[in-house]
Amino acid sequence: MQLSEEGKQCVDRALTERSWTLHKLAEESGFSISTVKKFSSCKNIRDINFVSLCKLLAVDWHNVLAESNASDKQNTSSDLASSQKSQDLIRRVQNHCQQKVRQQHTRMRLLNGEEIDVEQLYVDVWLLAKPENKYFNSSQSLLDSFDIENDRLALGKRLKRNPGLEIANAKNKLVILGKPGSGKTTFLKRLAVDWCNQKFQPGLVVVLIELRRIRDEAWDLLVAIDKELGLANWKQAEDCLNKISKLKDQRLDLEKHREIDDLQQEVDGLMKHVKHLLKKSKLIIFMDGLDEVPTNQLRQNVQEQLRKISLDFPDNRFILTCRTQIIKVIPDGFTSVEVADFTIQQVDKFVQNWFRTSGLSQNKVEEEFNRFKNAIYSKPSLRELTGTPILLNLMCLVFLDEGKMPSNRSEIYEKGIRLLLNRWNSQKQISDWEIGTETYRELSLEDKEQLLVEIAARKFFTFNDENSILFEQKRLSSQIARHLQLNNHREGLSVLKSIEAQHGLLVERADELWSFSHLTFQEHFAVQWLLTLPSQELANKVSSPQWQEVIVQLVKSQQHADRLLWCLKNAVDQSIASDSRLQDFLQWLFQKTASITTKCKVSSIRAFYYSLAYDLSCDSSVMRANVRARARKHNLNLILDQGFDVAYALDSDYSLAYSFDDTLEKSIESNLNLNFDRSLARILSRARALGDASNISRDTDRAMARNLDYCLNYVLSRAKVYSYVPDSILNIQRLRTMLPNSGDWLSFSRWWKINGVNWTNDFRKVMIEYHNIGHNWDFSLEKRRRLDGYCSANNFLVKLIRIEGGVSQQTRISIEESLFLPFVEDENLFG
């Protein structure tokens, strides 16, 4: 349909009466500006759109229709009945969703127990360039992409800071990223309230889905949308999907396949209203908290469903929120933006509103606000924390109570949570739960903390439960009852209700489904639990891959986790502190490293000699197995035939040493002591790998003998150039002349079978006497197992201190410099 010339004049008058521009008409109608411009310039647009625009302007569409469309009036009239039904459906779901937003999302609860309108909170976002590549082929390339200052990993370059509402209006597919507590949920709630108030896409329908409520694989995005729209079919559809899920778990035959198809068709039929709205491009789908979906598999399922619906119905609007570090791939067609830290003006506004909700007079608000600002600006490290809402919230709570500001993030959490637990509001006691209320009220502060620590840790560290965030009410209340020695889970539930009412650290997210009000709080309590473990138990956990995964997550969340890292470091050191043999080994390592003059990091040199000595102290059979495995891996004979140096192929694993200092290899090549010690270690390892030649493998051992020749010649040539340790060189030269030519394999193997063990022992004595390496530590299997665990744990500590933002720079340097120290030296270093 299109306007007649007279119709255009009528429309222009209607616009003038309302003081509307074409952009305002587009905003009010929910149509694109191009559709509105075509309508205004007498060009054809879709019939339903034409009628809707006329109705919005209170213009009778029959009277403004161009003559060329007159023949279509009759057909159009027949279409209007279905169009009217469509409009009625849209109005009905709009009213339902607006009512739901106003009831559930217009206010945010502050940590002082009071509430604030989300309209008083402002969220800006950074528009991000699309990352060139979200995949990385090494840990170093991943770290190279890390923006240390802003705690950002592998995201596109920040292009421009924009008001959130502006970006949400301009982009119809968004992924909102941000750190924990940065305001992602606030952003969505603010948009939803703006929609209710006709400030954001008023012609559309906002659907806000909280993803943390997902409980199983049967979850379906269409059904979730149907439920939020208040349509009547979601329960039936959910039942059908549950039946489908159960059938798929069984052994499928033709009859079950047909039953699944029938159930799926029923679901499709039940979803007709949702699909109608999607086809009409009438929905704005907010999906909050992808990171709070309990398992990776469920997260992938959610992302796949979002991808499919956004492709099938591309003209709708979609906004997904997620923690910065969780999402691996930005969906095609989506624009990624990042929640920006509060500006100074936004911090000021938040703090003033916070103090007002605490019942202070206006004069007192101004007085406390000025004191707060002075405290913040006197400490740059604290000023940086004010940009994150959850931390600013805690800072206000602690400051108003103590009159001063804590010095770091961990102290803010610790004091803030203690204040929450100490406060008791009698007006918030819950009827019908008097027993639990009184039980919880009588607990000491330490008992309350310990209860929350146990709740957080039991869920966070239960590895057979993939969901580490959501608690089923009956299990949680039973856990509380056991911990407090109550009579039954109902009394435990009454305590749970009191915790929610008094300070909101635990909240009911859905019917009988609970979680901590913020994941950051659960992570804080989980860390406190780790800190209470005995050293040996904690050291054992540090060596376990399962525990390492969750510890990495906790270190990333704490920002900075210095106290946890030092606790882990102490536990690792304590794990072998009482073993005199292993401490002797570490004491030798300390002395040997101290004797080396180099510009390399001391931690790198210590790790280098650790790896070197560890291999040389292996049982001969283990040594032979290790070196021969490396030989087979690198196809040693082929390499030799091609004339390449294979020393590196057979070397010990120095990867840990290289991880401290990527210039280590150049330093070894240029430093005579390091180079010579590695070369001597190579000779001894080849000799020990040959053994007594009783089970000579012609291919591998011939190559080994030739490489032994190469390494001896290399050592002697280097020593001759630098006149290095004359007595040592004379002895090595003597041992070298004793060896037959390795090219005559038959003669060499016969000689080695008789003399090889003695020759190897003599060479080891020269190494020990003149170079203080090559000691036979003769570790038992049990000591080797403990040393392996110790090394693995130190390797993990290196990984943790490399998490940018995870620890302070001072802690990172101190821990790195103290790795592989004997316990007595560690105590001397740190008291």
N, C-alpha and C positions, 0 to 999 in steps of 0.2 A: 504493500500500500504506500501511497504518497500523498502529501498535502496538495490541495488546490491553491491557487494564488490567494483567494479570499481566505482559505484555511490558514495559510501562512501568516496573514495579517492578524487573524484571530489568536493564533498561538503567540505571536510577538506581543500582543496586548496582555495576554495572560502572564507572560514572563515579566513584562514591565510592572504589572500590578504587584507581583511578588518580589520585585527587585532581584530577580534571578538571572544569572548568566547561563550560558549553555553548559559550562563546567558544573555549575550548581545543580542544573537539571540532571546531568549525568550522575552526580553524586547522590541526589535524592532518589533517583530511579534505580540506581544500581547498574545501568547500562553503560557501555563504553562511550567515550566522547565522540568516537567516529560514528557510532549509531545515532547519537543525538544530533550531530552536525548534518548527517544525511536527512534526518527527519525535518530539521529546520530549513533545509535548502530544497525541499520538495522532491527529494529522491526516494526511490523505493526502499523500504525496510520491511522486516518480517511483520505479518499482520498482527500477531499478538503483541509485539513491541510497540507498534503504532497505536493500538487501542490502549495499552498501558500508559503510554506517554500522554495521550489525550485525557485519560481518566485522572492522572496525576495533576494536570493543569485545569481540571474541571471544564473540559471542552468536549462537546458532543462529537464523537468521531464521525458520525454519519454526515454532519453538516460541513466538515472540513475536508472530506475525501475528494480527491481529484476525479473528474468525470471518467477518465480512462479506467478507473477502478470500480465504476458503478455496477458493472456486470458481476463484480465479485461480491457485492453486498450480501446477496442471498447465501452464498457459500460461507462468507465470513460469519454471518449470523449463526449459521449452524455450528461453526467452530467455537463460537463464543461461550456456548454452554460448558464445553470442556475447559475453555480458558478460565471461566468463572470458577469452576471447581479447583483449578490449579491455583488461582489467586486466593481462594478460600483456604486451601491447604497451606499456602505460604504464610498467610496471616495467622493461622492457627499455630503453626510451629514457631513463628516469630514471637507470638505472645507467650508461648510456653517457655521458650529459651530465654526471653528477656526476664520473665519472672524468676527463672532458675538462677540466672546471673545475679539479679538483684538480691536474691536470698542467700546465695553461697559465695559470691566472688567480689562484692563491692567493698569489703573491709579486710584488712590484714591484721593479724594479731601480733603485737609487739611482745618482746620478752619481759616487759613489765606487767604483762597480763592485760593491758588495755588494747583497744583496737583503733585503727586509723583508716580513713578512706583511701583506697588505692589511687584515687585521683590526686592525692597529695604527694604521691611518689612518682618521680619522673625517671624514665629510662631512655638513655641514648644508646645507639648501636653503631658499631663500625661496619661499614660496607666492605666486604673482603673481595679481593681478586680471586678468581678460581685458581686453586693450587695447580701448578704444572704437573705434579705427579704425587699421588697420595701413597705410593708404595716406595719402600726404601730397601736397598740391597745390603745394608750393613747397619749395625748399631751406631757407628760413627756418623754415617750420613743422616741418620735420624736425629742425632744430637746436634748436628750442624744446623738443622732446620729449627732448632729451639730458640725462641725469643726469651732469653733469660729474664730480662727486665719485666716482661709482661706475662710470664708464665703461659706461653703459647707454644704448642707442639704441632708442627707440620700443617699449619694453616696458611691460607693465602695472605698476601701482603695487604695490610690495612690501607684502604684508599681514602676514606673520608668518614668523619664522624657526623652522624645525622640524627635528628630526632626520630625516635622509634616509630611514631605514628606516620611520619612522612614516608619512611621506607615501607611500612606495611601497606600503605595506600598505593605505592608505586610498583611493588612487586607482588605477584599473586602466588608465588611459591617460595617460601622462606625456610631456612634452617637457622634457628637462633642458638648460638653457642655461648658458653660462658663457664667460668669457674664456679665451684660450689658456693651457693649463697650470693651470687652476683646479681640476681634479680630476674632470672628467666621466667619464673612463674608470675612474678609481679608484672612483667611486660605483657604476658597474655591476659591476665586479669584486667589490667588497665585498658587494653584494647577491647575486651569484652564489655566493660562498663562504658567506654566511649561509643561502642556500637549501640548499646541501650539508649544512650543519650543523643543518638542521631549524629554523632561526630565522626563515625567510622563506618563506611559502607552500609548506610541505613537500609538500602533496598534488599540486602542479603540476610542470611540467617547464620548466626554464629553458633557453632557446636564445639564445646570445650570438653575434651576427653583426657582424663588423668590416667596416664599409662601405667602408673604404679599399681593400679587396681587389677591389672592382668594377672590371672592365676594359673591358666593352663593353656595348652596348645590349641584348644577348641575356640579360643578368642577370635572374633571376626570383626573387622573394622566396620563393615556395613551394618552389622547388628549393633555395634557400639554406637554408631551414628543414629540409628533408628531409636535406640533407647534414650539418648540425650535429647532427641527431638520430641520425645513424649508420645511417639506413635505406639499403637497397641500390639504390634507384632513381634517385638524384640524377644519376648520371653519364649514364644513358640519357636522362633528361629534358633534361639540359644539351645533349646531342648533338642532340636533336630541336629544341630552341630555337635552336641555332646554324644548323641547316638552315632553319628558318623565317626567321631573320634574313637568310640568304643569298638565299632565294627572294624575299623582299620587296624586295631590292635589284635584282632583275631585272624585266624587263617582264612583268607578270602577265597570264596568259590563264586560261581556264576550268580547264584541266588543272592549272595551278599553284595556283589557288585551292583546288581539291579536295585537292591534295597538302598544302597548308598546313592545311586543315581536318582531314585525317587525322592529321597530325603533332600538332596541338593536342589532338585526342582521345586520342592516345597519351600525351601529357604528362599530361592530366587523369587517365587511368587509372593512370599511374605514381605520381601524387600522392594516391592514395586513402587511404594511411595517415596522411599529414599532414592531409588534410581531415577524416579521422575524429577525430583528436586535437583539431583546431580546433572541430569540431562538438560534441565533448564538453567544450569550454572548459577544456582541460587545459594550455595552453601559456602561458608568459610569454616574450615575444619582446623581447630586448634588441637594439637596433640602434645601434651605437656609431659616431659620427663622420660625421654627414651632411655636415659642412663639408669632410671629406677625400675625398668622392666627387669624382673629377677634373674633371667638367664640369657646367655648369648644367643641360644637357639630361638628363644621367644623374641629377642630384639631383632634378629634377622627376619623372623616371620612378620613382625610389625613393619619393618622397612620394606619388605617385599610387597605386602598388601598396600602400603602407601604408594609405592612405585606404580603398582598396577592401576589403582583407582585414579591416580593423578594423570596417567596416560589415557585411561578410558574416558575420563571426564576432565579434560585439560583446562576448561574455562572456569572451573571453580577455584577457590583460593585455599591454600594449605600452609599452615605454619607448624613446624616441629621444633621443640626445644630439646637440648641435650647438653650434658657436660662436655667441655672442650675435648677432654682426652678419650672419651668413649667412642664417639662415632668415627668409623674408619673411612667411609666413602660418602661424600655428599651426593645425594640422589641427582640423576640427570634432570636438568630443567629447573633445579632449585638454586636460589641465590643464598649463599652463606653469609650471615652477619654475626657479629660478636657483640655481646652486651658490654658496653663501655663502663669503666669504673665511674663512680660519681664524680662530677666536677666539684670544685670548691663551693659553688653556689648551691648545688644539690645536697652536698653534705650539710651545709648550714641550714637549709630548709628542713632536712630530715631531723637533725638534732633539735631544732626549735620545736617542731611538731611533737617529737618524742617527749621533750620536757613538758609540753603543754598537757599531753595525755596523762602525765603523772600527777596532775592536780596542782601544779605550781601556779602562783599568780603571775601575771604578765611581767611585773618587775623582777620577780624571782627567776622567771624563764630567761630574761635578758641577762641577769647576773650570772646564772649557771652556764648559759651559753657562752658568754665571754670567757669565763674561767676554763671551760672545755676547750675553746679554740686556743687559748694561751698554752694549755697543757699539750695539745697536739702539735702546735707549731714549734714548740721547744724541742721536740724529738722527731726528726725526719723519718725514722724507722716506723713510728706510730702513724705519722701522717699518711704514709703509703697504705696503711691498713684501712683507712676511712673510706676508701673507694669501694669496698665490698660491703653490701648491706648487712649481711649476717654478723660480720665483725663489728661494724659500726653500732649495730643494735646492742651487742654485748658490751662494747665500750661505754655506751650511754648508761647501761645498767650498772656497771661497776663504778663508773665515775660518780654517778648520783649517790651511790651508797657510801663510797669511801672518801669522796671529795678529792681524789687524785687518780692519776691514770697509771695502770700497770706498764711495765717496760717492754713486754713482748707479747706475741700472739698466744703462746701456750699459757702464759699467766692470765691473759684475758679470758681464755676458755675456762681455765681452772677456777678463777674467782667468780666469773659470771655464772657458771653452772652452780657453784656453791651458794651464791646468793639466791638463785632460783629455788634450790632445794630447801634453803633455810626459811624462805618466806611462806607464811600460812595465811590464807584468806578464809575466814570463817563463813563469809557470805557464799563461798563456792563449795561448801559441803553439799554432798549429793544425797537427796532423799532416797531411802531404801538401801543405802549402802553404808549405814552408820558403823557397822563392825569394821569394815575395811578402812573407813575414814579414820577411826580412832586408832586402829593398828598402825597405819602409816604415819599418823600424826606423832605417835610416841617413839618412832624410830629416831635414832641420833642421825646427825648429818652424815657421819661415816657409814652408818648402816644403809642410808638411802643411796649414797654413792655406790656402795658395794653391790646393792641390789641391781642398780642400773648397769654397773660394770658386768655383772653376771648375765644379765639379759642380753646386752650387746654382744658379749663374747660368745655366749652359747650359740647364738644365731650366726654370727660372723664367721666363726671358726668350725662350723659343722659342715664338713666337706661332702657328706653324702646328701646334703640338702642344697640344691643348686640355688635356691632362693635365700639370699642372705639379708634381705631387707624387710620383707613382710612377715608378720607373725599371725598365726591363727589364734583366735581369742582363747579357745579352750586350752591349747598347749601353753600359751603365755601365762594364763591365770594359774594353771597347774604348776608351772615353774616357780611363779611367785609364791604360791602356797607352800611348796616344798622348801624354798629358800628361807621363808619366814616361819616355817613349822606351823602353818595354819591347819584348820580342820579339813578343808576341802577347797576345790578350785573356785567355788562361788565366793568364798572369802578372799581368795586371791584376785578374783575379778573385781571385788569391791576396792581393793588396794589399787588395782590398775585404773579404775575410774577416778580414784582420788588423785593419782599422779597426773592424769590428763587434766582434771579440773584445776588443780593447784598451780601447775607451772607448764603444762603442755609439752613436756619433753617426749612423752609418748602420746600419740593421737590415734583415734579410730578413723582409718582412711575410707573404709567401706563397711558394710554390715559384717561384724565380727572379724574384721581384718585390721591389724594394727601395724604401726611402724613408729620409729623415732620421728619427731616433727621435722627434723632435718638430718639428712644422712651424715653431715659433718659431726653431729652430736654422737651418733652411734660409733663413728670412727674414733672419736676422742675417747669414749669409754673403752673401746676395744684396745686402744693403745695402753690405757691405764691397766687393763688386765694383763697385757704382756709384761708391763713393768713390774708386776708383782710375782712373776714366776721365778723359781729357783734358777740359778745360773746354768746348771747342767741341763735342765729341762728346756730352757730357752735356747741354749746352744744346739741341742738336738733338733729343735724346730727350725732354727736358721739353716740347718743342713738339708731340710726336707723340701723338695720342689713344690709340694702343695702349700706349705706354710710360706715359702718364699713369695709365691704369687700374691697372697693376701697382704703380706708385710710390705711389698712394693706399693700396693694400693694405699695402705695406711700412710706410708712415708710421703706419697704424692699428695695426700689429703691434708697433712698437718702443716706444712709450710711455716715454720721449719720444724723438723722432727729431730732436733739435736739430742734431746734427752733420750728418745727411743734409740737413736743410733749409738750413743755412748753405752746405753744399757746392753744392747746387742754386742757391741765391741767387748765390753767387760765379760759378758757371758762366754764369748768365744775364747777369750784369753784364759778364763778360769777353767774351761773344759779340759785343758792339759797342764794347768799350773802345778798340779801335784805329781806329775810324771817326770821324774828326775832325768830320765834318758832323753825325752823329747825336749826338756828345758836345756840340757847340755847341747843338743843339736841347735836350738835357737840361739844359745849363747855363742856357739861357734859362728853361726850365720851373722850375728851382730858384729863380732870381732873381725871377721873376714871382710864384711862390707865396709867397716870403719877404716880398714887398711887401704882401700881403693880411693884414689884421688881422681875425681871426674866431675864434670858439670851436670851429669844426669841426676835425676831425682833419686834420693837415697832409697825410696820405696821401690823404684824400678830396679836398682842394683841388688837390693835385698831379695826381691822376687826372682831375679835372674839366677842368683846363687842358690836359692831354695830349689828351683827347678833342676839346676845342674846337679846339686848334691843328692837330691831325692832319687834321681835316676841311677846315679853311681852307687847308691847304697842298697839298691834292689838285690834280691837273691839272683845268682848267676842265671838260673833258668828263666826267671822273670825278665832279666835284662835281655837274654837271647830272644825271648818271645817278642819283647817290645820292639827291638831293633829290626828283627826279621820281618815283623808285621809292617814296619815303615818301609822296609826294602821292597816287600811285595806290593805295597800300596803305590809306590812310585816307579814300579817296573825297573828295578835298579840295573839289571843287565843291559836293558835297552838304552838307558841313560849313559851308562859307561861306554857302550859301543859308539854312541854319538859324541863322546868326548866331553860331556858336561860334568861340572863339579857337583857331586851328590852329597857333600857334607851336610848341607841344609836339610836334605830329604831325610837323613837319619838322625838329626838332632833331637834333643829333648824338646818338650813343649814349653816354649818361652812366651806363650801368648799373654799370660798374666803380667809378666814383666813389660812386654811391649805395650800393654794397655795403659800403663802409667806414663809412658813417655814414647811417643811415636818416632823420636829421633834416636832411640836406643841402639838400633842396628848400626847407624853411622858412628855412634860413640864407641861401640865395640870394635868396629873396624879400625878406628883411629887411636883407641886407647890400648897400649901394649899389654897392660896387665889383664884387662878383660879379654882381649883377643887371644892372648896366650893361654889363659885359664880355660876358655872355651875349647881351644884346639887340643889341649891336654885331655880334657874331658872326652872329646871325640875319640882320641886314641884309645883311652881306657875302655870306653863303651864298645868300640869295635873289637878290641881284644877279648873282652868278657863275652861278647856275643858269639865269638868263635868258640869259646869254651875249650874243652879238651879234645875237640874234633872227633869225638866218638860217634857222633851222628851227623857227619858232615853232609850238608845239602850242597851238591856240586854247584848249582846255579847261584844261590844266595851267598854261600860262604866264600866262593871264589871272588865275587864282587866285593864282599866284606874285606877280604884280605887286600885286595887292590886299593880299596879306600883307606885301609890302615896305612899302607905305603904312602898314599897321597898325603894324609894328615901328618905323618912323621916328617916327610920332606918339607911340608909347609912350615911346621914348627921350627925345624932346624934352619931353614932359609931366613925366616923372620928373626930368629935369635942372632944369627950371624950378622945381619944388617945392623941390629941395634945393640950388639954386645950385651945381651940380656942374661943375667944370672949365670955366669960362666960355669960354676960347679954343676948346676942343674943340666946345662947343655952338654957337658962332657959325659954325664951319665946317660942322657937320652941318646947321644951319639953312639955310646958303647952299646946300648940296647938295640939301636937301629942296625948296627953292623952284625949283630947276632942273627938277624932274620934272613932266611933264604929269600931269593927273588920270588915275589908273588906271581910273576908271570909263569914260572915253572910250578904249576899247581901240584903236581904229584910230589915233588920234593918238599914244597912248602907244607902240604898237609901232613906228610910223614913227620917232618921236624916239629910242627906245631902240636901234633898229638902227644909227643913225648915231652916237649919243653914249654908249651903254650901257657900252662897254668903258672909255672915259676916265672916266666917272662912277664906275665901280667902282674903278678904280685910285686916283682921288682920295680916295675914301672909305677905302680901305685905308691910304693915307698918313696920314690923320687918326688912324686907330686905332693905327698904329705910333708916331706922334709923341707922342700924348697919353696913350695907354693901354698901350703896349708889348704889343699883341696884333695878330694879323692878318698876321704876317710870312709872306712867301712863301718857304718853305724849299726849294722846287723839288727835292724828292726824286726821284731816278731810280727806275725800276722796281725795280732791285736793292736800293737803299737802303730803298724802301718795303717790299719783301719782308722785309728784315732787321728793320725796325722792327715789322712785323706779327708776326714770330716772337718778338721781344722782348716785345711787349705780351701776346701769347698766353701766353708763359711766366710773366710777372708775374701775369697773371690766374690761372694755375694755382697759383702760389705762394700767392696769397690763399686759394684753395680748400684748400690743404694746411694753412696755419696756422689755418684755421677748423675743422679736424678736432679735436674736443675730446679732450684727452689725447694728441694727436699730438706737440705741442711744449710746452715750458714757457711760462708766461705771459711771462717776460722775453724769450724768443726771439720769441714772437708779436708783442709790441709793437715790438721792435727791427727785425724784418724789415718789418713794416708801415710803420714810419716811414722806412725807407730805400728803399722802392720808387720807381722812376723817378728816382733820383738820378744825376747825372753821376758817372763813375768816380772822379774826383779828390775829389769831395765824399764819396763812399762811403768812400774810403780815409781821409779826414780824420775821418770819424765813428767808424770802427772800427779805425783804425790799420792 
